[in-house]
Amino acid sequence: MTHDFHKFWLKITAVVIASFAPVMFIGSIEAASWPMQFTLDLLSLPLDGLPVYGDSASRFISAILGGILLGWGATIWMLQARVYAAAPEGVRRTVVTALLCWFALDSAGSVLSGHASNALFNVGILALAVGPMWRPATAESVS
């Protein structure tokens, strides 16, 4: 992989992460929480309407997580735009480490809370978000 392709993939990573933010944010609005209910139902297969989403605490957590996910996505976008040229390997390692930390804690918590199917979804998200960044880029120039 080249540095330019890693920079491109960092944009994909940023969008993948930030794409969860609108669903979380909308979930904070009681009248519009059905996308969040469906997401929870999907991630905790089978599709049976469980766990039930919508109490005040769930909506509050959705608001917080929506902000965190948008911020994390924006951070990765800015790392590729403003830092990668100066420290490509540092940016790559930082992003991959952050994704592995998310994966480990989110997946362990999902299993411990009785929603192991989410850990399987996390494998796909991890593979998509990390993509070719598993390996260092070649020494080609960074644009």
C-alpha positions in Angstrom: 0.0 0.0 0.0 1.1 3.5 -0.7 0.9 6.5 1.6 -1.6 8.1 -0.7 -3.8 5.1 -0.5 -3.6 5.1 3.3 -4.6 8.8 3.3 -7.6 7.9 1.1 -8.5 5.0 3.4 -8.3 7.3 6.5 -11.1 9.3 4.9 -13.1 6.0 4.6 -12.4 5.3 8.2 -13.5 8.7 9.3 -16.8 8.4 7.4 -17.4 4.9 8.7 -17.1 6.1 12.3 -18.9 9.3 11.8 -21.8 7.6 9.9 -23.0 6.2 13.2 -23.3 9.7 14.7 -26.6 10.8 13.0 -28.4 7.6 14.1 -27.2 8.1 17.7 -28.1 11.8 17.6 -31.6 11.2 16.2 -32.0 8.5 18.9 -31.9 11.3 21.4 -35.2 12.7 20.1 -38.1 10.7 21.5 -40.4 11.1 18.5 -37.6 10.1 16.1 -35.9 7.2 17.9 -37.1 4.4 15.6 -33.7 4.3 13.7 -31.9 3.7 16.9 -34.4 1.1 18.0 -33.9 -0.7 14.7 -30.1 -0.4 15.0 -30.1 -2.0 18.5 -32.5 -4.7 17.3 -30.2 -5.5 14.3 -27.0 -5.5 16.3 -28.5 -7.8 19.0 -30.0 -10.4 16.6 -32.6 -11.9 16.2 -34.8 -9.1 14.9 -37.4 -9.3 17.7 -37.8 -5.7 18.9 -35.3 -6.3 21.8 -33.6 -4.6 23.5 -36.3 -2.0 23.9 -34.9 1.5 23.3 -36.3 4.8 24.2 -36.1 5.6 27.9 -34.6 9.0 29.0 -31.3 7.4 29.9 -30.9 5.6 26.6 -31.7 8.8 24.7 -29.2 10.7 26.8 -26.5 8.2 26.1 -27.3 8.4 22.4 -26.8 12.1 22.5 -23.4 11.7 24.1 -22.3 8.9 21.8 -23.4 10.7 18.7 -21.1 13.6 19.7 -18.2 11.3 20.5 -18.5 9.4 17.2 -18.8 12.5 15.1 -15.7 13.9 17.0 -13.7 10.7 16.5 -14.6 10.7 12.8 -13.6 14.3 12.4 -10.3 13.7 14.3 -9.3 10.9 11.9 -10.3 13.1 8.9 -8.1 15.9 10.3 -5.2 13.6 11.0 -5.1 12.5 7.4 -5.5 16.1 6.2 -3.1 17.9 8.5 -0.7 15.4 10.2 -0.3 12.4 8.0 2.3 14.0 5.7 4.6 14.8 8.7 4.1 11.5 10.5 2.4 8.8 8.4 3.4 5.8 10.5 2.4 7.6 13.7 -1.0 8.5 12.3 -1.5 4.9 11.0 -0.6 3.4 14.4 -2.7 5.8 16.3 -5.8 5.1 14.3 -5.3 1.3 14.2 -4.7 1.3 18.0 -7.8 3.4 18.7 -9.9 1.0 16.5 -8.5 -2.1 18.2 -9.3 -0.5 21.6 -12.8 0.3 20.5 -13.2 -3.2 19.1 -12.0 -5.0 22.3 -14.0 -3.0 24.8 -17.2 -2.8 22.7 -17.1 -6.5 21.8 -16.4 -7.6 25.4 -19.1 -5.4 26.7 -21.5 -6.7 24.1 -20.8 -10.3 25.0 -21.0 -9.6 28.7 -24.3 -7.8 28.3 -25.8 -10.8 26.4 -25.5 -9.3 22.9 -22.7 -11.3 21.4 -24.0 -10.8 17.9 -22.8 -7.2 18.1 -19.3 -8.5 18.4 -19.7 -10.2 15.0 -20.9 -6.9 13.5 -17.8 -5.3 15.1 -15.5 -7.6 13.2 -16.9 -6.3 9.9 -16.7 -2.7 11.0 -13.1 -3.2 12.2 -12.1 -4.8 8.9 -13.7 -1.9 7.0 -12.4 0.8 9.2 -8.8 -0.5 9.3 -8.7 -1.9 5.8 -5.2 -1.7 4.3 -3.8 0.2 7.3 -3.0 -3.1 9.0 0.3 -2.8 7.3 2.7 0.1 7.0 2.7 2.0 3.7 5.6 1.9 1.2 8.1 4.7 1.2 6.4 6.5 -1.7 5.8 10.3 -1.4 2.9 11.7 0.6 0.7 14.2 -1.2 
